[in-house]
Amino acid sequence: MAPSPTKKEQTRARILDAASQSFRSSGYAGTGVDGIAKAAGVTSGAFYAHFGSKDGAFAAALATGMDDVIEAIPKFQTEFGEAWLDAFADYYLGEAHRKDLGRGCAMTTLSPEVARADPEVHRAYEAKMNRIVGLIADGLSGGPDAARRARAWAMLSTLIGGLTLSRAVADPDTANGIAAAARTAALAAARA
């Protein structure tokens, strides 16, 4: 049995959760240290003691969010077997995921923020994305590794773009149409 987390670990987890939700829903510029601290029920001093800076919290939130995807893909593959691609696309572009900006996928919400971040964040992001693409490619059939990785990149790019666009429109029917089109294109890319 794993030991219970210490109070310090619990506090850090609360701050990280609040930071993750804030960065995902409000972006880097729209997120402040005081707001994160308040949402976590701690002082700003406690925030700085755990993360050092807003940049430190962003890097940790990004890593945690991408680790969630790294953990989720094998679960989809195990739970759904050969139908895992359909299940993953349905979840990813589903209405519940589209509406949950604060808890939604870090790849979609935080990628634009990474584009404006420092080179160290770019490198960490790229390493995690390569791991995610590798997991997806391992779950694809047919062809050499390089071809499966290319299909995985195409699928993932389509899902991320589809989720972004479907979240950005006001009309629910348009959002559903975008999600359906992106699902079809992502699955076709993965199976090409």
VOPA-619929 format. One record per residue (C-alpha): residue number from 1; residue in three letters; x, y, z. Coordinates in Angstrom, 2 decimals. Layout:
% VOPA-619929
@voti = NUM torza = ALA east = X north = Y up = Z $
...
END
This chain:
% VOPA-619929
@voti = 1 torza = MET east = 0.00 north = 0.00 up = 0.00 $
@voti = 2 torza = ALA east = 1.34 north = 3.43 up = -0.93 $
@voti = 3 torza = PRO east = 1.86 north = 5.88 up = 1.91 $
@voti = 4 torza = SER east = -0.66 north = 8.68 up = 2.32 $
@voti = 5 torza = PRO east = 0.45 north = 12.00 up = 0.82 $
@voti = 6 torza = THR east = 1.86 north = 14.50 up = 3.29 $
@voti = 7 torza = LYS east = 0.14 north = 17.81 up = 3.95 $
@voti = 8 torza = LYS east = 2.81 north = 19.51 up = 1.82 $
@voti = 9 torza = GLU east = 2.12 north = 17.10 up = -1.07 $
@voti = 10 torza = GLN east = -1.63 north = 17.63 up = -0.71 $
@voti = 11 torza = THR east = -1.15 north = 21.41 up = -0.80 $
@voti = 12 torza = ARG east = 1.05 north = 21.19 up = -3.88 $
@voti = 13 torza = ALA east = -1.55 north = 18.98 up = -5.60 $
@voti = 14 torza = ARG east = -4.33 north = 21.49 up = -4.81 $
@voti = 15 torza = ILE east = -2.26 north = 24.37 up = -6.18 $
@voti = 16 torza = LEU east = -1.34 north = 22.39 up = -9.30 $
@voti = 17 torza = ASP east = -4.98 north = 21.46 up = -9.90 $
@voti = 18 torza = ALA east = -6.07 north = 25.09 up = -9.54 $
@voti = 19 torza = ALA east = -3.25 north = 26.24 up = -11.84 $
@voti = 20 torza = SER east = -4.10 north = 23.59 up = -14.43 $
@voti = 21 torza = GLN east = -7.75 north = 24.57 up = -14.53 $
@voti = 22 torza = SER east = -6.95 north = 28.26 up = -14.70 $
@voti = 23 torza = PHE east = -4.34 north = 27.97 up = -17.46 $
@voti = 24 torza = ARG east = -6.65 north = 25.73 up = -19.50 $
@voti = 25 torza = SER east = -9.73 north = 27.91 up = -19.12 $
@voti = 26 torza = SER east = -8.19 north = 31.40 up = -19.05 $
@voti = 27 torza = GLY east = -4.83 north = 31.01 up = -20.79 $
@voti = 28 torza = TYR east = -1.45 north = 32.09 up = -19.49 $
@voti = 29 torza = ALA east = -2.13 north = 35.83 up = -19.73 $
@voti = 30 torza = GLY east = -5.54 north = 35.47 up = -18.10 $
@voti = 31 torza = THR east = -4.18 north = 33.57 up = -15.11 $
@voti = 32 torza = GLY east = -2.74 north = 35.25 up = -12.06 $
@voti = 33 torza = VAL east = -0.85 north = 33.85 up = -9.10 $
@voti = 34 torza = ASP east = -3.32 north = 35.36 up = -6.62 $
@voti = 35 torza = GLY east = -6.25 north = 33.73 up = -8.42 $
@voti = 36 torza = ILE east = -4.54 north = 30.33 up = -8.43 $
@voti = 37 torza = ALA east = -3.71 north = 30.67 up = -4.73 $
@voti = 38 torza = LYS east = -7.27 north = 31.68 up = -3.88 $
@voti = 39 torza = ALA east = -8.76 north = 28.80 up = -5.87 $
@voti = 40 torza = ALA east = -6.40 north = 26.39 up = -4.09 $
@voti = 41 torza = GLY east = -7.20 north = 27.86 up = -0.67 $
@voti = 42 torza = VAL east = -3.60 north = 28.92 up = 0.03 $
@voti = 43 torza = THR east = -1.63 north = 32.13 up = 0.26 $
@voti = 44 torza = SER east = 0.42 north = 33.53 up = -2.60 $
@voti = 45 torza = GLY east = 3.46 north = 32.81 up = -0.45 $
@voti = 46 torza = ALA east = 2.52 north = 29.12 up = -0.39 $
@voti = 47 torza = PHE east = 2.15 north = 29.20 up = -4.17 $
@voti = 48 torza = TYR east = 5.67 north = 30.61 up = -4.57 $
@voti = 49 torza = ALA east = 7.07 north = 28.14 up = -2.04 $
@voti = 50 torza = HIS east = 5.81 north = 25.26 up = -4.19 $
@voti = 51 torza = PHE east = 6.32 north = 26.56 up = -7.74 $
@voti = 52 torza = GLY east = 8.66 north = 29.55 up = -7.54 $
@voti = 53 torza = SER east = 6.87 north = 31.48 up = -10.28 $
@voti = 54 torza = LYS east = 3.90 north = 31.54 up = -12.59 $
@voti = 55 torza = ASP east = 6.17 north = 30.03 up = -15.26 $
@voti = 56 torza = GLY east = 7.03 north = 27.18 up = -12.90 $
@voti = 57 torza = ALA east = 3.35 north = 26.49 up = -12.28 $
@voti = 58 torza = PHE east = 2.64 north = 26.59 up = -16.02 $
@voti = 59 torza = ALA east = 5.41 north = 24.08 up = -16.77 $
@voti = 60 torza = ALA east = 4.11 north = 21.76 up = -14.04 $
@voti = 61 torza = ALA east = 0.50 north = 22.11 up = -15.22 $
@voti = 62 torza = LEU east = 1.53 north = 21.39 up = -18.80 $
@voti = 63 torza = ALA east = 3.54 north = 18.31 up = -17.79 $
@voti = 64 torza = THR east = 0.70 north = 16.98 up = -15.65 $
@voti = 65 torza = GLY east = -1.88 north = 17.56 up = -18.37 $
@voti = 66 torza = MET east = 0.20 north = 15.78 up = -20.98 $
@voti = 67 torza = ASP east = 0.93 north = 12.95 up = -18.55 $
@voti = 68 torza = ASP east = -2.84 north = 12.50 up = -18.29 $
@voti = 69 torza = VAL east = -2.95 north = 11.83 up = -22.04 $
@voti = 70 torza = ILE east = 0.06 north = 9.50 up = -21.80 $
@voti = 71 torza = GLU east = -1.82 north = 7.49 up = -19.17 $
@voti = 72 torza = ALA east = -5.16 north = 7.60 up = -21.00 $
@voti = 73 torza = ILE east = -4.09 north = 6.23 up = -24.39 $
@voti = 74 torza = PRO east = -3.00 north = 2.78 up = -23.13 $
@voti = 75 torza = LYS east = -6.21 north = 2.60 up = -21.08 $
@voti = 76 torza = PHE east = -8.29 north = 3.22 up = -24.21 $
@voti = 77 torza = GLN east = -6.23 north = 0.62 up = -26.09 $
@voti = 78 torza = THR east = -6.69 north = -1.96 up = -23.34 $
@voti = 79 torza = GLU east = -10.35 north = -1.27 up = -22.62 $
@voti = 80 torza = PHE east = -11.59 north = -1.01 up = -26.20 $
@voti = 81 torza = GLY east = -9.16 north = -3.26 up = -28.10 $
@voti = 82 torza = GLU east = -9.38 north = -2.81 up = -31.85 $
@voti = 83 torza = ALA east = -12.13 north = -0.20 up = -31.40 $
@voti = 84 torza = TRP east = -9.91 north = 2.08 up = -29.29 $
@voti = 85 torza = LEU east = -9.46 north = 4.69 up = -32.04 $
@voti = 86 torza = ASP east = -13.21 north = 5.20 up = -32.36 $
@voti = 87 torza = ALA east = -13.64 north = 5.35 up = -28.58 $
@voti = 88 torza = PHE east = -10.80 north = 7.83 up = -28.20 $
@voti = 89 torza = ALA east = -12.09 north = 10.08 up = -31.01 $
@voti = 90 torza = ASP east = -15.63 north = 9.92 up = -29.60 $
@voti = 91 torza = TYR east = -14.39 north = 10.94 up = -26.16 $
@voti = 92 torza = TYR east = -12.00 north = 13.60 up = -27.43 $
@voti = 93 torza = LEU east = -14.54 north = 15.34 up = -29.66 $
@voti = 94 torza = GLY east = -17.55 north = 14.54 up = -27.48 $
@voti = 95 torza = GLU east = -19.77 north = 17.27 up = -26.14 $
@voti = 96 torza = ALA east = -18.76 north = 16.73 up = -22.50 $
@voti = 97 torza = HIS east = -15.06 north = 17.15 up = -23.32 $
@voti = 98 torza = ARG east = -15.76 north = 20.12 up = -25.59 $
@voti = 99 torza = LYS east = -17.61 north = 21.93 up = -22.80 $
@voti = 100 torza = ASP east = -15.08 north = 21.21 up = -20.03 $
@voti = 101 torza = LEU east = -12.40 north = 23.75 up = -20.84 $
@voti = 102 torza = GLY east = -10.85 north = 23.77 up = -17.37 $
@voti = 103 torza = ARG east = -10.50 north = 19.98 up = -17.20 $
@voti = 104 torza = GLY east = -10.18 north = 19.31 up = -20.91 $
@voti = 105 torza = CYS east = -7.12 north = 18.13 up = -22.75 $
@voti = 106 torza = ALA east = -3.95 north = 20.11 up = -22.16 $
@voti = 107 torza = MET east = -2.79 north = 19.44 up = -25.74 $
@voti = 108 torza = THR east = -5.65 north = 21.54 up = -27.06 $
@voti = 109 torza = THR east = -5.81 north = 24.29 up = -24.49 $
@voti = 110 torza = LEU east = -2.11 north = 24.76 up = -23.75 $
@voti = 111 torza = SER east = -0.42 north = 24.24 up = -27.14 $
@voti = 112 torza = PRO east = -0.98 north = 27.89 up = -28.16 $
@voti = 113 torza = GLU east = 0.56 north = 28.95 up = -24.84 $
@voti = 114 torza = VAL east = 3.59 north = 26.73 up = -25.45 $
@voti = 115 torza = ALA east = 4.13 north = 28.45 up = -28.79 $
@voti = 116 torza = ARG east = 4.80 north = 31.67 up = -26.81 $
@voti = 117 torza = ALA east = 6.85 north = 30.02 up = -24.06 $
@voti = 118 torza = ASP east = 10.60 north = 29.73 up = -23.61 $
@voti = 119 torza = PRO east = 12.71 north = 27.06 up = -25.37 $
@voti = 120 torza = GLU east = 12.86 north = 24.84 up = -22.28 $
@voti = 121 torza = VAL east = 9.06 north = 24.54 up = -22.26 $
@voti = 122 torza = HIS east = 9.13 north = 23.83 up = -26.02 $
@voti = 123 torza = ARG east = 11.58 north = 20.97 up = -25.48 $
@voti = 124 torza = ALA east = 9.57 north = 19.46 up = -22.62 $
@voti = 125 torza = TYR east = 6.36 north = 19.76 up = -24.66 $
@voti = 126 torza = GLU east = 7.96 north = 18.17 up = -27.70 $
@voti = 127 torza = ALA east = 9.26 north = 15.24 up = -25.65 $
@voti = 128 torza = LYS east = 5.78 north = 14.57 up = -24.22 $
@voti = 129 torza = MET east = 4.13 north = 14.96 up = -27.65 $
@voti = 130 torza = ASN east = 6.59 north = 12.49 up = -29.15 $
@voti = 131 torza = ARG east = 5.71 north = 10.04 up = -26.39 $
@voti = 132 torza = ILE east = 1.98 north = 10.51 up = -27.04 $
@voti = 133 torza = VAL east = 2.45 north = 10.02 up = -30.78 $
@voti = 134 torza = GLY east = 4.52 north = 6.91 up = -30.10 $
@voti = 135 torza = LEU east = 1.73 north = 5.44 up = -27.98 $
@voti = 136 torza = ILE east = -0.83 north = 6.18 up = -30.67 $
@voti = 137 torza = ALA east = 1.44 north = 4.76 up = -33.40 $
@voti = 138 torza = ASP east = 1.92 north = 1.58 up = -31.34 $
@voti = 139 torza = GLY east = -1.86 north = 1.19 up = -31.39 $
@voti = 140 torza = LEU east = -2.12 north = 1.48 up = -35.17 $
@voti = 141 torza = SER east = -1.84 north = -1.44 up = -37.52 $
@voti = 142 torza = GLY east = -0.05 north = -1.71 up = -40.83 $
@voti = 143 torza = GLY east = 3.12 north = -0.23 up = -42.17 $
@voti = 144 torza = PRO east = 6.52 north = 0.64 up = -40.81 $
@voti = 145 torza = ASP east = 6.98 north = 2.65 up = -37.63 $
@voti = 146 torza = ALA east = 7.66 north = 5.92 up = -39.48 $
@voti = 147 torza = ALA east = 4.40 north = 5.60 up = -41.45 $
@voti = 148 torza = ARG east = 2.39 north = 4.79 up = -38.30 $
@voti = 149 torza = ARG east = 3.95 north = 7.80 up = -36.53 $
@voti = 150 torza = ALA east = 3.02 north = 10.05 up = -39.46 $
@voti = 151 torza = ARG east = -0.56 north = 8.76 up = -39.30 $
@voti = 152 torza = ALA east = -0.58 north = 9.30 up = -35.54 $
@voti = 153 torza = TRP east = 0.56 north = 12.92 up = -36.00 $
@voti = 154 torza = ALA east = -2.16 north = 13.47 up = -38.62 $
@voti = 155 torza = MET east = -4.84 north = 11.96 up = -36.40 $
@voti = 156 torza = LEU east = -3.75 north = 13.90 up = -33.33 $
@voti = 157 torza = SER east = -3.47 north = 17.18 up = -35.22 $
@voti = 158 torza = THR east = -6.96 north = 16.72 up = -36.62 $
@voti = 159 torza = LEU east = -8.44 north = 15.92 up = -33.21 $
@voti = 160 torza = ILE east = -6.75 north = 18.93 up = -31.57 $
@voti = 161 torza = GLY east = -7.81 north = 21.26 up = -34.38 $
@voti = 162 torza = GLY east = -11.34 north = 19.87 up = -34.42 $
@voti = 163 torza = LEU east = -11.71 north = 20.31 up = -30.67 $
@voti = 164 torza = THR east = -10.36 north = 23.86 up = -30.87 $
@voti = 165 torza = LEU east = -12.71 north = 24.88 up = -33.69 $
@voti = 166 torza = SER east = -15.77 north = 23.19 up = -32.19 $
@voti = 167 torza = ARG east = -15.16 north = 25.05 up = -28.91 $
@voti = 168 torza = ALA east = -14.77 north = 28.38 up = -30.70 $
@voti = 169 torza = VAL east = -18.15 north = 28.53 up = -32.44 $
@voti = 170 torza = ALA east = -21.37 north = 29.65 up = -30.76 $
@voti = 171 torza = ASP east = -23.91 north = 27.47 up = -32.54 $
@voti = 172 torza = PRO east = -24.17 north = 23.94 up = -31.08 $
@voti = 173 torza = ASP east = -25.13 north = 22.46 up = -34.45 $
@voti = 174 torza = THR east = -22.04 north = 23.97 up = -36.05 $
@voti = 175 torza = ALA east = -19.90 north = 22.67 up = -33.18 $
@voti = 176 torza = ASN east = -21.37 north = 19.19 up = -33.62 $
@voti = 177 torza = GLY east = -20.77 north = 19.35 up = -37.38 $
@voti = 178 torza = ILE east = -17.13 north = 20.35 up = -36.87 $
@voti = 179 torza = ALA east = -16.63 north = 17.57 up = -34.32 $
@voti = 180 torza = ALA east = -18.20 north = 14.98 up = -36.65 $
@voti = 181 torza = ALA east = -16.09 north = 16.11 up = -39.61 $
@voti = 182 torza = ALA east = -12.91 north = 16.11 up = -37.52 $
@voti = 183 torza = ARG east = -13.72 north = 12.64 up = -36.17 $
@voti = 184 torza = THR east = -14.13 north = 11.26 up = -39.68 $
@voti = 185 torza = ALA east = -10.92 north = 12.91 up = -40.91 $
@voti = 186 torza = ALA east = -8.89 north = 11.86 up = -37.84 $
@voti = 187 torza = LEU east = -9.96 north = 8.23 up = -38.11 $
@voti = 188 torza = ALA east = -9.30 north = 8.21 up = -41.87 $
@voti = 189 torza = ALA east = -5.82 north = 9.62 up = -41.26 $
@voti = 190 torza = ALA east = -5.08 north = 7.01 up = -38.60 $
@voti = 191 torza = ARG east = -6.24 north = 4.15 up = -40.80 $
@voti = 192 torza = ALA east = -4.81 north = 5.35 up = -44.12 $
END
